[in-house]
Each structure stands twice: as C-alpha cells, then as structure tokens.
Amino acid sequence: MPADRRKEEKHRRLRHQATLNPRPEGVTHPLFQGSEFFDPNDLLQVKYEMLRLVSVEKRPVSEAAKIFGFSRPSFYQAQAAFALGGLAGLIPQKPGPRSGHKLSPTVMEFLTETRMAEPSLRLERLATLVKKNFGVRVHPRSIERQFLRQKKPQ
C-alpha cells in the first residue's frame, strides 16, 4: 500500500477512534518533525510523549505543554488520566452523560405503567407528565431511546 494511502487510512482510523489530534500543527517537538514513527496526528502518542518529557526527562510542564500543542491545564488532565488508566486513560471520552440519567428507575416505572394504561399517549405527553409529576424536564426522544433499551434482550 502506498505511503499516502497508509497515512489516509491511519487518519481515518484515528478519527473513528476519536484519537485524531485536532491540532497537529501545534506539535513542534523535533521527534515529530518528518518522522514516520512519531505522528503529530496521533493524539495518544503526542500526549504520552508530552508526559514522558516531563516525567523522564524532567522538563518543565509549561515547556512540554507548549511544544506538544497543549495548555498546562490539558497537561495536568492528561497526567491525571494516565495515572488512573495508563495509556487507555488518555483516550478521549465522549462528553456529557452516558445514559438517560434523568430517567431513573422510578421515572421509568411511572412511564411504563402510564404507557401500558394508555398506549396511545404520545412521547411529548409523557415528557409533560414526567415534568408535572417529578419536576424533571426530559426530551421525548430520550424517553423513546430508554423504551428501546428496555426492549433489547440483555
């Protein structure tokens, strides 16, 4: 496979895994200049090398952050993530809640019972009832997704 095609494929995979560095031009460390091994587009590699520079080579945090295209707070976030989870800790996590956190088991029980009693109720009406009974604003699509999750075999 030609080098350009390999590079494109790697970038596609990095993007898919959410590990494509959004600012590769900010990486100015000499190792990443014209190297086939050190890739400024590989966010995990860049973060790891930034942490290694401080930890092993005893360089200042501000210097390491700058030459790897990060802020000092980003360095400390990466350092904490690495301390907790190793390399896997450096993989960016999706922002925001991971599930229907407003739809507690109590709310879902209410919704399920309400829907069973009156199957023709629309999701918008169910959302209104949740707001009225529990004081929680929830989007009708969130209710729909949670109902779909309940139907899936575990």
LUMFIFI-438428 format. One record per atom (N, C-alpha, C, O, CB): residue number from 1; residue in three letters; z, x, y. Coordinates in steps of 0.1 Angstrom, whole numbers. Each point is the difference from the previous one (the first is absolute). Glycine has a CB too. Example, Ala and Ser with C-alpha at 12.3 -4.5 7.8 and 13.67 -1.06 7.14 Angstrom:
    k    r     pz     px     py
    1  ALA     78    132    -57
    1  ALA      0     -9     12
    1  ALA      0      9     12
    1  ALA      7     10      0
    1  ALA      5    -29    -12
    2  SER    -19     15     23
    2  SER      0      9     11
    2  SER      8     -8     11
    2  SER      1      5     11
    2  SER    -23      7    -17
! end
This chain:
    k    r     pz     px     py
    1  MET      0      8    -12
    1  MET      0     -8     12
    1  MET      0      9     12
    1  MET      8      9      1
    1  MET      4    -28    -13
    2  PRO    -21     16     22
    2  PRO      0      8     12
    2  PRO     13      0      8
    2  PRO      7    -10     -1
    2  PRO    -32      5      2
    3  ALA     28     16      6
    3  ALA     12      1      8
    3  ALA      3    -12      9
    3  ALA     11     -5      1
    3  ALA    -13     30     -3
    4  ASP     -9    -29     10
    4  ASP      2    -11      9
    4  ASP      3    -13     -7
    4  ASP      9     -7      5
    4  ASP    -25     18     10
    5  ARG     10    -13    -26
    5  ARG      3    -12     -8
    5  ARG     15      0     -5
    5  ARG      6    -10      0
    5  ARG    -31      8     -6
    6  ARG     29     14      1
    6  ARG     14      1     -5
    6  ARG     10     -3     12
    6  ARG     10     -6     -2
    6  ARG    -18     24    -15
    7  LYS      4    -12     28
    7  LYS      9     -2     12
    7  LYS      1    -15      4
    7  LYS     11     -5      3
    7  LYS    -17     28      5
    8  GLU     -6    -30     -8
    8  GLU      0    -14      3
    8  GLU      8     -8    -11
    8  GLU      8     -9      4
    8  GLU    -31     12      7
    9  GLU     21      0    -23
    9  GLU      8     -6    -11
    9  GLU     15      2      2
    9  GLU      8     -9     -2
    9  GLU    -28     12    -14
   10  LYS     24      9     19
   10  LYS     14      3      2
   10  LYS      5     -8     12
   10  LYS     11     -6     -1
   10  LYS    -14     29     -8
   11  HIS     -4    -24     20
   11  HIS      4     -7     11
   11  HIS      1    -15     -3
   11  HIS      9     -7      5
   11  HIS    -19     24     10
   12  ARG      1    -22    -23
   12  ARG      1    -14     -4
   12  ARG     12     -3     -8
   12  ARG      7    -10      2
   12  ARG    -32      9     -3
   13  ARG     28     10     -8
   13  ARG     13     -1     -9
   13  ARG     12      1      9
   13  ARG     10     -8     -2
   13  ARG    -22     17    -18
   14  LEU     12      1     29
   14  LEU     12      1      9
   14  LEU      2    -13      8
   14  LEU     11     -4      1
   14  LEU    -15     29      0
   15  ARG     -7    -30      4
   15  ARG      1    -12      8
   15  ARG      6    -12     -8
   15  ARG      8     -7      4
   15  ARG    -28     15     10
   16  HIS     15     -9    -27
   16  HIS      4    -10     -9
   16  HIS     15      1     -3
   16  HIS      7    -10     -1
   16  HIS    -30      9     -9
   17  GLN     28     13      9
   17  GLN     14      3     -3
   17  GLN      9      0     12
   17  GLN     12      3     -1
   17  GLN    -20     10    -19
   18  ALA      2    -16     32
   18  ALA      7      1     13
   18  ALA      5     14      3
   18  ALA     11      1      6
   18  ALA     -5    -25     -9
   19  THR    -13     34     -2
   19  THR      5     14      3
   19  THR    -11      8      7
   19  THR      1     12      0
   19  THR     13    -13    -20
   20  LEU    -23     -6     27
   20  LEU    -10      7      8
   20  LEU      6      2     14
   20  LEU      5    -10      6
   20  LEU    -24     -1    -19
   21  ASN     20     23     17
   21  ASN      6      4     13
   21  ASN     -8     -6     11
   21  ASN    -12      2      1
   21  ASN     21     19    -11
   22  PRO     -2    -30     18
   22  PRO     -8     -6     11
   22  PRO     -3      9     11
   22  PRO     -9     -3      9
   22  PRO     20    -18    -14
   23  ARG     -5     33      6
   23  ARG     -2     10     11
   23  ARG     -3     14     -6
   23  ARG      8      9      3
   23  ARG      6    -23     13
   24  PRO    -24     16    -24
   24  PRO     -2     13     -6
   24  PRO     -3     11     11
   24  PRO      2     12     -2
   24  PRO    -10    -23    -19
   25  GLU      3      7     32
   25  GLU     -4      9     11
   25  GLU     13      6      6
   25  GLU     -1     11      6
   25  GLU    -20    -24     -2
   26  GLY     32      7     -6
   26  GLY     13      5      5
   26  GLY      6     11     -8
   26  GLY      9      7      5
   26  GLY     -5    -29      4
   27  VAL    -10     24    -21
   27  VAL      5     11     -9
   27  VAL     -6     13      4
   27  VAL    -12      2     -2
   27  VAL     16    -18    -17
   28  THR      4     25     25
   28  THR     -6     13      5
   28  THR      5     12     -7
   28  THR     -3     11      3
   28  THR      1    -22     19
   29  HIS     10      9    -32
   29  HIS      6     11     -8
   29  HIS    -12      8     -6
   29  HIS     -9     -7     -6
   29  HIS     31     -6      1
   30  PRO    -22     26      5
   30  PRO    -11      8     -5
   30  PRO     -4     -3    -15
   30  PRO    -12      1     -3
   30  PRO     19     17     19
   31  LEU      3    -21    -24
   31  LEU     -4     -3    -14
   31  LEU    -10    -12     -2
   31  LEU     -7      0     -9
   31  LEU     30      8      3
   32  PHE    -22    -17     16
   32  PHE     -9    -12     -1
   32  PHE    -13      2      7
   32  PHE     -8    -10      1
   32  PHE     29     -3     -2
   33  GLN    -24     25      6
   33  GLN    -12      2      8
   33  GLN    -11      6    -10
   33  GLN      1     12     -4
   33  GLN     12     -9     26
   34  GLY    -22    -11    -26
   34  GLY    -12      5     -8
   34  GLY      4      3    -15
   34  GLY     -7      7     -6
   34  GLY     -2      2     27
   35  SER     20    -15    -25
   35  SER      4      2    -14
   35  SER     -5    -12     -9
   35  SER      1    -11      4
   35  SER     19     25      4
   36  GLU    -24    -11    -20
   36  GLU     -3    -11     -9
   36  GLU     12     -6     -7
   36  GLU      1    -11     -4
   36  GLU    -23     22      0
   37  PHE     33     -2      3
   37  PHE     12     -5     -7
   37  PHE      9     -8     10
   37  PHE      4    -11     -3
   37  PHE     -5     31    -12
   38  PHE      3    -14     27
   38  PHE      9     -7     10
   38  PHE     -9     -9      8
   38  PHE     -9      4      7
   38  PHE     25     16     -6
   39  ASP    -13    -33     -3
   39  ASP     -8    -11      6
   39  ASP      8     -7     11
   39  ASP     10     -7     -3
   39  ASP    -23      5    -18
   40  PRO      9      3     34
   40  PRO      7     -7     10
   40  PRO      0    -15     -1
   40  PRO      7     -7      7
   40  PRO    -12     26      8
   41  ASN     -4    -24    -23
   41  ASN     -1    -15     -2
   41  ASN     10     -5    -10
   41  ASN      2    -12     -1
   41  ASN    -26     14      6
   42  ASP     30      7    -13
   42  ASP      9     -4    -11
   42  ASP     14      0      6
   42  ASP      7     10      2
   42  ASP    -22      0    -20
   43  LEU     20    -22     22
   43  LEU     12     -2      7
   43  LEU     12      6     -8
   43  LEU      9      6      6
   43  LEU    -19    -27      4
   44  LEU     10     19    -23
   44  LEU     11      6     -8
   44  LEU      1     15      1
   44  LEU     11      6      1
   44  LEU    -13    -26    -17
   45  GLN    -10     26     14
   45  GLN      0     15      1
   45  GLN      4      5     14
   45  GLN      7     10      1
   45  GLN    -26    -11    -18
   46  VAL     15     -6     27
   46  VAL      3      4     14
   46  VAL     15     -1      2
   46  VAL      6      9      5
   46  VAL    -29    -16      3
   47  LYS     29     -4    -12
   47  LYS     14     -2      2
   47  LYS      8     10     -9
   47  LYS     10      6      5
   47  LYS    -14    -31      0
   48  TYR      0     27    -17
   48  TYR      7     10     -8
   48  TYR      0     14      6
   48  TYR     10      6      0
   48  TYR    -16    -20    -20
   49  GLU     -6     18     24
   49  GLU     -1     13      6
   49  GLU      8      1     13
   49  GLU      6     11      3
   49  GLU    -28     -8    -13
   50  MET     23    -14     18
   50  MET      8      0     12
   50  MET     15      2     -4
   50  MET      7      8      6
   50  MET    -24    -23      6
   51  LEU     22      8    -22
   51  LEU     13      1     -5
   51  LEU      3     14     -5
   51  LEU     11      6      2
   51  LEU    -10    -30     -7
   52  ARG    -10     29     -3
   52  ARG      1     14     -6
   52  ARG      1     10     11
   52  ARG      8     10     -1
   52  ARG    -21    -17    -19
   53  LEU      5      6     30
   53  LEU      0     10     11
   53  LEU     14      1      6
   53  LEU      5     11      3
   53  LEU    -29    -16      2
   54  VAL     31     -6     -3
   54  VAL     14      0      6
   54  VAL     10      4    -11
   54  VAL      8      9      3
   54  VAL    -15    -27     13
   55  SER      6     13    -28
   55  SER     10      3    -10
   55  SER     -1     14     -6
   55  SER     10      7     -1
   55  SER    -11    -31     -4
   56  VAL    -11     29      2
   56  VAL     -2     13     -6
   56  VAL     -2     11     10
   56  VAL      6     10     -1
   56  VAL    -15    -22    -19
   57  GLU      0      9     29
   57  GLU     -3     11     10
   57  GLU      9      0     12
   57  GLU     -1      8      9
   57  GLU    -22     -9    -17
   58  LYS     32     -9      9
   58  LYS     10     -1     10
   58  LYS     -6      0     15
   58  LYS      6      5      9
   58  LYS      9      7    -24
   59  ARG    -26    -20     16
   59  ARG     -6     -2     13
   59  ARG      7    -11      7
   59  ARG      6     -9     -7
   59  ARG    -28     18     -1
   60  PRO     22    -10     21
   60  PRO      6    -11      7
   60  PRO     -7    -13     -3
   60  PRO    -12     -1     -1
   60  PRO     19     17     19
   61  VAL      1    -27    -18
   61  VAL     -6    -13     -2
   61  VAL    -10     -4     10
   61  VAL    -11     -5     -4
   61  VAL     33     -2     -6
   62  SER    -20     10     22
   62  SER     -9     -4     11
   62  SER    -14      7     -2
   62  SER    -10     -6      2
   62  SER     29      3     14
   63  GLU    -18     16    -20
   63  GLU    -13      7     -3
   63  GLU     -7     -6    -12
   63  GLU    -12     -2      1
   63  GLU     22     23      9
   64  ALA     -3    -23    -21
   64  ALA     -6     -5    -12
   64  ALA     -6    -14      3
   64  ALA    -12     -3     -4
   64  ALA     28     16    -10
   65  ALA     -9    -22     21
   65  ALA     -5    -13      2
   65  ALA    -13      1      9
   65  ALA     -9     -7     -3
   65  ALA     33     -2      2
   66  LYS    -24     17     11
   66  LYS    -11      1      8
   66  LYS    -13      5     -7
   66  LYS    -11     -6      1
   66  LYS     27     11     18
   67  ILE    -15      6    -27
   67  ILE    -12      6     -6
   67  ILE     -4     -9    -12
   67  ILE    -11      3     -6
   67  ILE     18     20     13
   68  PHE      1    -32    -11
   68  PHE     -5     -9    -11
   68  PHE     -3    -14      5
   68  PHE     -3    -10     -7
   68  PHE     17     22     -9
   69  GLY    -14    -14     29
   69  GLY     -4    -12      7
   69  GLY     10    -11     -1
   69  GLY     -4    -12      1
   69  GLY    -19     18     -7
   70  PHE     36     -3      6
   70  PHE     10    -11     -1
   70  PHE     10      2     12
   70  PHE      0     10      7
   70  PHE     -2    -11    -32
   71  SER     10     -9     27
   71  SER     11      1     10
   71  SER     12      5     -7
   71  SER      1      0    -13
   71  SER    -11    -19     27
   72  ARG     20     23     -7
   72  ARG     13      4     -6
   72  ARG      6    -11     -8
   72  ARG      5      2    -11
   72  ARG     -2     14     30
   73  PRO     -2    -29    -13
   73  PRO      5    -11     -8
   73  PRO     -7     -2    -13
   73  PRO      6     -3    -10
   73  PRO      1     -8     31
   74  SER    -20     13    -21
   74  SER     -8     -2    -12
   74  SER      3     11    -10
   74  SER      1     -2    -12
   74  SER    -19     -8     25
   75  PHE     21     22     -8
   75  PHE      4     11     -9
   75  PHE     13     -4     -7
   75  PHE      1      1    -12
   75  PHE    -12     16     27
   76  TYR     21    -22     -8
   76  TYR     13     -3     -5
   76  TYR     -1    -12    -10
   76  TYR      7     -1    -10
   76  TYR      4      9     31
   77  GLN    -20    -18    -18
   77  GLN     -3    -11     -9
   77  GLN     -5      6    -13
   77  GLN      4     -4    -11
   77  GLN     -8    -12     30
   78  ALA     -6     25    -19
   78  ALA     -6      6    -12
   78  ALA     11      8     -7
   78  ALA      0     -1    -13
   78  ALA    -23      2     24
   79  GLN     31      6     -4
   79  GLN     10      8     -7
   79  GLN     10     -9     -7
   79  GLN      4      3    -12
   79  GLN     -6     14     30
   80  ALA      6    -28    -12
   80  ALA      9     -9     -7
   80  ALA     -6     -7    -12
   80  ALA      6     -1    -11
   80  ALA      5     -3     33
   81  ALA    -24      0    -20
   81  ALA     -7     -6    -11
   81  ALA     -2      9    -12
   81  ALA      1     -3    -12
   81  ALA    -13    -11     28
   82  PHE      9     27    -13
   82  PHE     -2     10    -10
   82  PHE     14      3     -7
   82  PHE      0      2    -13
   82  PHE    -19      8     26
   83  ALA     30    -10     -6
   83  ALA     13      3     -6
   83  ALA      4    -12     -9
   83  ALA      6      3    -11
   83  ALA      0     10     31
   84  LEU    -10    -25    -17
   84  LEU      3    -11     -9
   84  LEU     -9     -2    -11
   84  LEU      4     -3    -11
   84  LEU      5     -8     31
   85  GLY    -22     14    -18
   85  GLY    -10     -4    -11
   85  GLY    -10     11     -4
   85  GLY     -9     -3     -7
   85  GLY     11    -19     16
   86  GLY      0     35     -4
   86  GLY     -9     10     -4
   86  GLY    -14     -3      6
   86  GLY     -1     -6     11
   86  GLY     14     11    -32
   87  LEU    -23      0     15
   87  LEU    -14     -2      5
   87  LEU     -3    -15      1
   87  LEU     -6     -4     10
   87  LEU     -1     26    -20
   88  ALA     11    -29      0
   88  ALA     -2    -15      1
   88  ALA      6     -6     12
   88  ALA     -5    -10      5
   88  ALA      4      9    -30
   89  GLY     12      6     30
   89  GLY      6     -5     12
   89  GLY     -9      2     12
   89  GLY      2     -7     10
   89  GLY     20     12    -20
   90  LEU    -31      4     10
   90  LEU     -9      2     12
   90  LEU    -11    -10      0
   90  LEU     -7     -1     10
   90  LEU     13     25    -11
   91  ILE     -8    -32     -9
   91  ILE    -11    -10      0
   91  ILE      4    -11      9
   91  ILE     11     -6     -1
   91  ILE    -18     12    -23
   92  PRO     -2     -9     34
   92  PRO      4    -10     10
   92  PRO      2    -14     -7
   92  PRO     -8     -4     -9
   92  PRO     -5     16     26
   93  GLN     23    -19    -13
   93  GLN      2    -13     -5
   93  GLN     -6    -11      9
   93  GLN     -1      2     12
   93  GLN     23      6    -23
   94  LYS    -26    -19      5
   94  LYS     -5    -11      8
   94  LYS     11     -5      9
   94  LYS     11     -1     -4
   94  LYS    -27     -5    -14
   95  PRO     12      4     31
   95  PRO     11     -5      9
   95  PRO      3    -14     -2
   95  PRO     -8     -8     -6
   95  PRO      0     24     23
   96  GLY     20    -20    -13
   96  GLY      3    -14     -1
   96  GLY      7     -4    -13
   96  GLY      2      8     -8
   96  GLY    -21    -13     23
   97  PRO     23     -8    -15
   97  PRO      7     -5    -12
   97  PRO     -9      1    -13
   97  PRO    -12     -1      1
   97  PRO     25    -14     14
   98  ARG     -6     17    -26
   98  ARG     -8      1    -13
   98  ARG     -1    -13     -8
   98  ARG     -8      0     -9
   98  ARG     17     23      8
   99  SER     -3    -33      6
   99  SER     -1    -13     -7
   99  SER      4    -11     10
   99  SER      2      2     11
   99  SER      4      9    -34
  100  GLY     -7    -23     17
  100  GLY      4    -12      8
  100  GLY     15      0      3
  100  GLY      7     -9     -6
  100  GLY    -27     -4     -3
  101  HIS     25     21     18
  101  HIS     14      2      2
  101  HIS      7    -12      6
  101  HIS     12     -2     -1
  101  HIS    -16     26      3
  102  LYS     -4    -32      5
  102  LYS      6    -12      6
  102  LYS      1    -11    -10
  102  LYS      8    -10      1
  102  LYS    -18     16     21
  103  LEU      2     -5    -33
  103  LEU      0    -10    -10
  103  LEU     10      3    -11
  103  LEU     -3      4    -11
  103  LEU    -21     -9     16
  104  SER     37      4     -2
  104  SER     11      3     -9
  104  SER     -1     -9    -12
  104  SER     -7    -10      0
  104  SER     22     18     19
  105  PRO     -8     -5    -30
  105  PRO      1     -9    -11
  105  PRO      4    -14      4
  105  PRO     -5    -10     -6
  105  PRO     10     29     -9
  106  THR      4    -21     24
  106  THR      5    -13      4
  106  THR    -12     -8      7
  106  THR     -2    -11     -3
  106  THR     26     20      6
  107  VAL    -31     -2      6
  107  VAL    -11     -6      7
  107  VAL    -11     -4    -10
  107  VAL     -6    -10      1
  107  VAL     11     24     20
  108  MET     -8     -5    -30
  108  MET    -10     -2    -10
  108  MET      3    -12     -9
  108  MET     -8     -8     -4
  108  MET      2     32      4
  109  GLU     19    -25     -4
  109  GLU      5    -11     -8
  109  GLU     -3    -13      8
  109  GLU     -5    -10     -6
  109  GLU     23     24     -6
  110  PHE    -14    -14     25
  110  PHE     -3    -12      8
  110  PHE    -15     -3      1
  110  PHE     -3    -12     -2
  110  PHE     24     18     16
  111  LEU    -29      4    -12
  111  LEU    -14     -3      1
  111  LEU     -6     -5    -13
  111  LEU     -8     -9      0
  111  LEU      6     27     17
  112  THR      6    -12    -28
  112  THR     -5     -5    -13
  112  THR      4    -14     -3
  112  THR     -8     -8     -4
  112  THR     10     31     -5
  113  GLU     11    -26     12
  113  GLU      5    -14     -2
  113  GLU     -8    -10      9
  113  GLU     -3    -11     -4
  113  GLU     26     20     -3
  114  THR    -24     -5     19
  114  THR     -7     -8     10
  114  THR    -15     -3     -4
  114  THR     -5    -11      1
  114  THR     20     20     17
  115  ARG    -21      2    -23
  115  ARG    -14     -2     -4
  115  ARG     -1     -8    -12
  115  ARG    -10     -8     -2
  115  ARG      5     30     12
  116  MET     14    -21    -20
  116  MET     -1     -8    -12
  116  MET      3    -14      3
  116  MET     -7     -9     -6
  116  MET     15     28     -7
  117  ALA      1    -22     23
  117  ALA      2    -14      4
  117  ALA    -12     -6      7
  117  ALA     -2    -12     -1
  117  ALA     27     17      2
  118  GLU    -32      3      7
  118  GLU    -11     -5      7
  118  GLU    -11     11      0
  118  GLU     -2      7     10
  118  GLU     17    -21      5
  119  PRO    -23     14    -25
  119  PRO    -11     10     -2
  119  PRO    -10      0     11
  119  PRO     -7     11      1
  119  PRO     11    -13    -26
  120  SER     -6     -9     32
  120  SER    -10      0     10
  120  SER      4      7     13
  120  SER     -9      1      9
  120  SER      1    -23    -19
  121  LEU     20     26     11
  121  LEU      4      7     13
  121  LEU     -8     12      2
  121  LEU     -2      9     -9
  121  LEU     25    -18      6
  122  ARG    -27     11     15
  122  ARG     -8     12      4
  122  ARG     10     11      3
  122  ARG     11     -2      3
  122  ARG    -30    -12      6
  123  LEU     13     27    -10
  123  LEU      8     12      2
  123  LEU      6      0     14
  123  LEU     11      5      2
  123  LEU    -25      7    -18
  124  GLU      6    -17     26
  124  GLU      5      0     14
  124  GLU     13     -9      1
  124  GLU      9      4      7
  124  GLU    -33     -1      1
  125  ARG     24    -14    -15
  125  ARG     11     -9      0
  125  ARG     12      6     -7
  125  ARG     12     -1      4
  125  ARG    -27    -19     -4
  126  LEU     13     27    -11
  126  LEU     10      8     -7
  126  LEU      7     10      9
  126  LEU     12      2      0
  126  LEU    -24     -6    -22
  127  ALA      3     11     30
  127  ALA      5     10      9
  127  ALA      9     -6     11
  127  ALA     10      5      4
  127  ALA    -31      9     -8
  128  THR     17    -26      8
  128  THR      8     -7     10
  128  THR     14     -5     -6
  128  THR     10      1      7
  128  THR    -32     -9      4
  129  LEU     21      4    -23
  129  LEU     13     -4     -7
  129  LEU      9     12     -2
  129  LEU     12     -1      1
  129  LEU    -24    -17    -12
  130  VAL      7     30      8
  130  VAL      8     12     -1
  130  VAL      6      3     13
  130  VAL     12      3      1
  130  VAL    -27      6    -19
  131  LYS      8    -10     29
  131  LYS      5      3     13
  131  LYS     11    -10      4
  131  LYS     11      4      5
  131  LYS    -33      5      2
  132  LYS     20    -22    -11
  132  LYS     10    -10      3
  132  LYS     13      2     -8
  132  LYS     11     -2      5
  132  LYS    -30    -14      1
  133  ASN     17     19    -19
  133  ASN     12      0     -9
  133  ASN      7     13      0
  133  ASN     12      1     -3
  133  ASN    -24    -18    -11
  134  PHE      5     28     16
  134  PHE      6     14     -1
  134  PHE     -1      8     12
  134  PHE      6     11      1
  134  PHE    -13    -12    -24
  135  GLY      0     -4     34
  135  GLY      0      7     12
  135  GLY     -9     13     -1
  135  GLY      2      9      8
  135  GLY     20    -18     -2
  136  VAL    -31      9    -15
  136  VAL     -9     12     -3
  136  VAL    -14     -4      2
  136  VAL     -5     -9     -6
  136  VAL     22     19    -10
  137  ARG    -24     -2     25
  137  ARG    -14     -2      2
  137  ARG     -8      7    -10
  137  ARG      2     12     -2
  137  ARG      1    -15     27
  138  VAL    -11     -3    -33
  138  VAL     -8      6    -10
  138  VAL    -14     -5      1
  138  VAL     -3    -12      3
  138  VAL     23     14    -18
  139  HIS    -30      7     13
  139  HIS    -14     -4      0
  139  HIS     -4     -8    -12
  139  HIS      5      4    -11
  139  HIS    -10     16     25
  140  PRO     -3    -30    -13
  140  PRO     -4     -8    -12
  140  PRO     -7      9    -10
  140  PRO      1     -2    -12
  140  PRO     -4    -17     26
  141  ARG     -4     29    -10
  141  ARG     -7      9    -10
  141  ARG     11      8     -8
  141  ARG     -2      3    -12
  141  ARG    -18      0     28
  142  SER     31      0    -10
  142  SER     11      7     -7
  142  SER      5     -9    -11
  142  SER      3      5    -11
  142  SER      3      8     31
  143  ILE     -4    -26    -17
  143  ILE      4     -9    -10
  143  ILE    -10     -1    -12
  143  ILE      4      0    -11
  143  ILE      8    -14     29
  144  GLU    -25     13    -14
  144  GLU    -10     -1    -10
  144  GLU      0     13     -9
  144  GLU     -1     -2    -12
  144  GLU    -13    -12     28
  145  ARG     15     26    -10
  145  ARG      1     12     -8
  145  ARG     12      0    -10
  145  ARG     -1      4    -11
  145  ARG    -11      8     30
  146  GLN     23    -17    -14
  146  GLN     12      0     -8
  146  GLN     -1     -9    -12
  146  GLN      4      2    -11
  146  GLN     10      4     31
  147  PHE    -20    -18    -17
  147  PHE     -3     -9    -11
  147  PHE    -10      6    -11
  147  PHE      2     -2    -12
  147  PHE      1    -17     28
  148  LEU    -13     26    -11
  148  LEU     -9      7     -9
  148  LEU      7     11     -8
  148  LEU     -2      1    -12
  148  LEU    -16     -6     28
  149  ARG     28     12    -10
  149  ARG      7     10     -7
  149  ARG      9     -6    -11
  149  ARG      1      5    -11
  149  ARG     -1      9     31
  150  GLN      5    -26    -17
  150  GLN      8     -7    -10
  150  GLN     -8     -4    -12
  150  GLN      5     -1    -11
  150  GLN     10     -7     29
  151  LYS    -27      5    -16
  151  LYS     -9     -5    -11
  151  LYS     -4     11     -9
  151  LYS     -3     -2    -12
  151  LYS     -5    -16     27
  152  LYS      7     30    -10
  152  LYS     -5     12     -8
  152  LYS     10      2    -12
  152  LYS     12      0      2
  152  LYS    -23     10     18
  153  PRO      5     -7    -32
  153  PRO      9      3    -11
  153  PRO      6     14      2
  153  PRO     -7      9      5
  153  PRO     -6    -23    -20
  154  GLN     26     15     12
  154  GLN      7     13      3
  154  GLN     -2     10    -12
  154  GLN      5     11      0
  154  GLN     11    -23     14
! end
